[in-house]
Amino acid sequence: MLCSRFACKTPAFLLIVLLSLSTVGPILAQGPNRGDRSERAKDGDDKPPKPKPLPTDQRLLALHRDFVIKAEKLAADYERQKDPAKARACYEEILKLVPDYPKARQALAQLIEREATADRKVLDIHSNRDWQDTGVIVVEGKPVRIVTEGSWTFNMSHKLSPTGMTIPKELRDFNLGSLIGVINGGNPKEVKPFFVGERLEFIAERSGRLMLRMYDSDVSDNVGKISVEITGTFGKDTKTAGQ
């Protein structure tokens, strides 16, 4: 028998075998990172949490298996109906029960990749201009990728006494001269700058217009521009960029 041959005794193994005897290949990641990981804790804290064990009661385990099979079928139906958001929710629920189920992981990764590359826009961001409207409307819950190319010149000139200059509080959040962004959803209280740098991938926490600029208190004396490529699933732009 299969279980005796492989000495399998855990409910998790049994459920995965019953769900997918023919599944092969590596388990893919569940999607893009949610921005810069530099804020995370050091060694040891970056490991994913251990999944909760499956129930040992065989009847309860059967209910789990029945849910996964039906949720997988429902996800396929939503994909055929071109409703990736609902399909994605189905796969996420499956992975809550069986985190190591390869078929659901692969399907979810493919959905996220399609969402991350559905739309594309390339534009220049100038170093000597304030917030620049990219014309991109990011959508809550959808992945966004920002990739930059090129360089610009950051200038800062002040006539000082020997005591020097105190760095203003508003310039301590990010590296001077770096690329930063905001998502303007219409509520000023929710507009919070974030670091972009050379490359950033994240899931939008709210919908709104994506705006970019160089991080500087006075951008007027800077020189140059960088090319920015933005990909993702964009919302409908009901305004003309810059208005």
C-alpha positions as CSV (number, residue, x, y, z in Angstrom):
1,M,0.0,0.0,0.0
2,L,1.1,3.6,-0.6
3,C,1.2,4.6,3.1
4,S,3.1,1.5,4.2
5,R,5.6,1.9,1.4
6,F,6.5,5.4,2.3
7,A,5.9,5.1,6.0
8,C,3.4,8.0,6.0
9,K,1.5,8.6,9.2
10,T,0.5,12.2,9.3
11,P,-2.9,13.6,8.3
12,A,-1.2,16.3,6.3
13,F,0.6,13.8,4.1
14,L,-2.6,11.8,3.7
15,L,-4.6,14.8,2.6
16,I,-2.0,16.0,0.1
17,V,-1.7,12.5,-1.4
18,L,-5.5,12.1,-1.7
19,L,-5.8,15.6,-3.4
20,S,-2.9,15.4,-5.8
21,L,-1.2,12.1,-6.5
22,S,0.0,13.3,-9.9
23,T,1.3,16.8,-8.8
24,V,5.1,17.2,-9.4
25,G,7.5,20.1,-9.4
26,P,8.7,22.7,-7.0
27,I,6.3,24.7,-4.7
28,L,6.2,28.2,-6.0
29,A,6.1,31.4,-3.8
30,Q,2.8,33.0,-3.3
31,G,3.5,36.2,-5.0
32,P,5.5,39.4,-4.9
33,N,7.0,40.8,-1.8
34,R,5.1,43.6,0.0
35,G,7.8,46.2,-0.5
36,D,11.3,46.6,1.1
37,R,12.2,43.9,3.5
38,S,14.9,45.9,5.2
39,E,12.6,46.7,8.1
40,R,12.3,43.0,9.0
41,A,14.0,41.5,12.0
42,K,17.4,39.8,11.7
43,D,18.3,36.2,11.4
44,G,15.6,33.7,12.3
45,D,12.6,36.0,12.1
46,D,12.4,35.8,8.3
47,K,11.3,32.2,8.3
48,P,7.6,31.5,7.5
49,P,5.5,30.4,10.5
50,K,4.9,26.7,10.9
51,P,1.4,25.7,9.6
52,K,-1.1,24.5,12.1
53,P,-1.4,20.7,12.2
54,L,-4.3,19.1,10.4
55,P,-6.9,17.4,12.6
56,T,-6.3,13.7,13.5
57,D,-10.1,12.9,13.5
58,Q,-10.7,11.1,10.2
59,R,-14.2,12.5,9.7
60,L,-13.0,16.1,10.3
61,L,-10.1,15.4,7.9
62,A,-12.6,14.2,5.3
63,L,-14.4,17.5,5.7
64,H,-11.2,19.3,5.0
65,R,-10.6,17.2,1.9
66,D,-14.1,17.8,0.7
67,F,-13.7,21.6,1.1
68,V,-10.4,21.7,-0.8
69,I,-11.8,19.7,-3.7
70,K,-14.9,21.9,-4.0
71,A,-12.9,25.2,-3.5
72,E,-10.5,24.1,-6.2
73,K,-13.4,23.5,-8.6
74,L,-14.9,26.8,-7.7
75,A,-11.6,28.6,-8.3
76,A,-11.4,27.0,-11.8
77,D,-15.0,28.2,-12.5
78,Y,-14.0,31.8,-11.5
79,E,-11.0,31.6,-13.7
80,R,-13.1,30.6,-16.7
81,Q,-15.4,33.5,-15.9
82,K,-12.4,35.8,-15.9
83,D,-12.8,36.7,-12.2
84,P,-9.2,36.3,-10.9
85,A,-10.0,38.0,-7.6
86,K,-12.5,35.4,-6.6
87,A,-10.3,32.6,-7.9
88,R,-7.4,33.9,-5.9
89,A,-9.5,34.0,-2.7
90,C,-10.4,30.3,-3.3
91,Y,-6.8,29.2,-3.6
92,E,-5.8,31.3,-0.5
93,E,-8.5,29.5,1.5
94,I,-7.2,26.2,0.3
95,L,-3.7,27.0,1.4
96,K,-4.9,28.0,4.9
97,L,-5.9,24.4,5.3
98,V,-3.1,22.7,3.4
99,P,-0.2,25.1,3.1
100,D,2.0,22.6,1.2
101,Y,-0.5,21.7,-1.5
102,P,1.5,22.3,-4.7
103,K,-1.4,22.6,-7.2
104,A,-3.0,25.5,-5.2
105,R,0.3,27.2,-4.7
106,Q,1.2,27.0,-8.4
107,A,-2.2,28.3,-9.4
108,L,-2.1,31.2,-7.0
109,A,1.4,32.1,-8.1
110,Q,0.3,32.1,-11.8
111,L,-2.7,34.3,-11.0
112,I,-0.6,36.8,-9.1
113,E,1.9,36.9,-12.0
114,R,-0.8,37.6,-14.5
115,E,-2.1,40.4,-12.3
116,A,1.4,41.8,-11.9
117,T,1.9,42.1,-15.7
118,A,-1.6,42.8,-17.0
119,D,-0.9,46.5,-17.6
120,R,2.3,48.4,-18.2
121,K,3.4,52.0,-18.4
122,V,6.9,53.6,-18.9
123,L,7.6,57.2,-18.1
124,D,10.3,59.6,-17.0
125,I,10.4,61.0,-13.5
126,H,12.3,64.3,-13.3
127,S,14.6,65.2,-10.4
128,N,13.7,68.9,-10.4
129,R,9.9,68.5,-10.1
130,D,7.7,67.9,-7.2
131,W,5.1,65.1,-7.0
132,Q,4.6,63.7,-10.6
133,D,1.4,62.0,-11.5
134,T,2.2,58.7,-13.2
135,G,-1.3,58.4,-14.6
136,V,-1.5,54.9,-13.0
137,I,-4.4,54.0,-10.7
138,V,-3.3,51.2,-8.4
139,V,-6.1,48.9,-7.2
140,E,-6.4,47.7,-3.6
141,G,-5.3,44.1,-3.3
142,K,-3.5,44.0,-6.7
143,P,0.3,43.6,-7.1
144,V,2.4,46.5,-8.4
145,R,5.9,46.5,-9.7
146,I,8.1,49.6,-10.1
147,V,11.4,49.2,-11.9
148,T,13.8,52.1,-12.6
149,E,16.7,52.7,-14.9
150,G,19.2,55.5,-15.1
151,S,20.5,58.1,-12.6
152,W,20.0,61.7,-11.6
153,T,22.0,64.3,-9.8
154,F,21.1,65.4,-6.3
155,N,22.3,68.9,-5.4
156,M,22.1,70.7,-2.0
157,S,24.0,74.0,-1.5
158,H,23.7,76.1,1.7
159,K,25.9,78.9,3.1
160,L,26.7,77.8,6.6
161,S,28.5,79.0,9.7
162,P,31.0,76.7,11.5
163,T,28.2,75.2,13.5
164,G,26.8,73.5,10.4
165,M,23.2,72.7,9.7
166,T,20.6,70.6,11.5
167,I,18.9,68.1,9.2
168,P,15.2,68.9,9.2
169,K,13.0,66.2,10.6
170,E,11.2,65.8,7.2
171,L,14.5,64.7,5.6
172,R,15.2,61.8,8.0
173,D,12.8,59.3,6.7
174,F,14.5,58.2,3.5
175,N,17.9,58.6,1.7
176,L,18.3,62.0,0.2
177,G,18.0,61.8,-3.6
178,S,16.1,58.5,-3.6
179,L,12.9,57.8,-5.5
180,I,9.8,57.8,-3.3
181,G,6.1,57.4,-4.0
182,V,2.6,58.0,-2.6
183,I,-0.8,56.6,-3.4
184,N,-3.4,59.3,-3.4
185,G,-6.8,57.9,-2.8
186,G,-8.5,61.2,-2.0
187,N,-8.1,61.1,1.7
188,P,-5.1,63.3,2.8
189,K,-4.8,61.3,6.1
190,E,-4.0,58.1,4.1
191,V,-1.4,59.7,1.8
192,K,1.9,58.5,3.3
193,P,5.2,58.5,1.3
194,F,7.0,55.2,0.9
195,F,10.5,54.3,-0.4
196,V,10.7,53.0,-4.0
197,G,14.5,53.0,-4.8
198,E,15.6,51.0,-7.8
199,R,12.9,48.4,-7.6
200,L,9.8,47.7,-5.5
201,E,7.1,45.1,-5.6
202,F,4.1,45.3,-3.3
203,I,0.4,44.6,-2.9
204,A,-1.6,47.9,-2.9
205,E,-3.3,48.4,0.5
206,R,-5.7,51.0,-1.0
207,S,-6.7,52.2,-4.5
208,G,-5.5,55.6,-5.7
209,R,-3.2,57.5,-8.1
210,L,0.4,56.6,-8.0
211,M,2.7,59.6,-7.7
212,L,6.5,59.7,-7.7
213,R,9.4,62.2,-7.0
214,M,12.9,62.5,-5.8
215,Y,13.2,62.8,-2.0
216,D,14.5,66.3,-1.3
217,S,13.2,69.4,0.5
218,D,14.0,71.6,-2.5
219,V,14.0,69.8,-5.9
220,S,14.5,72.9,-8.0
221,D,18.4,72.6,-8.1
222,N,18.5,68.9,-9.0
223,V,19.5,67.7,-12.5
224,G,18.4,64.7,-14.6
225,K,15.6,62.2,-14.8
226,I,15.2,58.4,-14.5
227,S,13.0,56.0,-16.5
228,V,10.4,54.2,-14.6
229,E,8.5,51.1,-15.7
230,I,5.2,50.3,-13.8
231,T,3.4,47.0,-14.2
232,G,0.3,45.6,-12.5
233,T,-3.4,45.6,-12.8
234,F,-4.4,49.2,-13.2
235,G,-7.8,50.9,-12.5
236,K,-9.6,53.1,-14.9
237,D,-8.1,56.6,-15.1
238,T,-11.0,59.0,-15.0
239,K,-8.8,62.1,-14.9
240,T,-6.1,63.5,-17.2
241,A,-2.7,63.0,-15.6
242,G,-1.5,66.2,-14.0
243,Q,-4.9,67.7,-13.3
